[in-house]
């Protein structure tokens, strides 16, 4: 378990997209093998400006615009990674990633296994995901559970500028492929301290953002903010909620989750993705098998609905709210 309450002594206030940019700059400055590629990422700096200024500093050989072809982007990145480079590829929106599934699932995730360790695939795929910015449905998808099901493919989702910086640095250093999903609703939400000299944060670990003893609230990505706000509301009612940011969905840090719920006896899992087949079901199954005798109430999930993300007029009705999380937690306490 990594304690995220520790504040850096020397930090720069950054929002999440600025933290992404700084992490890429630092990685490219320290390792000439790190190259960037994607649609409009070089000259324009990306649709969200996450790569702004990097082409001017590192040149067009290391920051490359590609055609509008996600299958090409992923396939080219796998080839680069297998031959000694460390590509960081951007898929403009997660809703466009499906053309790249063949390359990511059949090749990137299997390369180490297929070659019996002779080759690895140090590849990072970055993709903005999730709703909340009034974008069309194919720009607002949350299908992280699809990828968490794939052995050999890490799925990492930051929820703050500091975690975006530290986890992306770790992902780029990882010898295996990482899908790095960036909650675009958080890109410019707030500036928080980021220690640019700090060591990369650990992959494959949950972060305990707030200690508590009455109930465990589990989430990741943008929904962490509603979850923390719900914990504040519960505190006013005398309920001490522990808040856990999963951060890496695959491989999952089951030990931290089981230890927390074994202590509190109650769990509410929050995610923006649809209910059926969402990654919250995997966490709920883990708690049912490994913490059953400590549970004081059935595990509850507060999620999006089993529909496509609606257009902006109904977007807020779809996404889990602070009120829904608080109500679920109070029902747990009354069980």
Helices and strands as residue ranges (DSSP letters): E 2-3, E 12-14, H 16-30, E 34-38, H 54-58, E 63-65, H 70-82, E 86-91, G 94-100, H 101-103, I 104-108, H 111-114, E 124-129, G 137-139, H 144-148, E 154-157, H 161-173, E 178-183, G 184-186, E 192-194, E 207-210, E 215-219, H 223-236, E 241-245, E 248-250, H 254-264, E 267-271, H 279-290, G 292-294, E 300-303, G 312-314, H 315-318, H 322-334
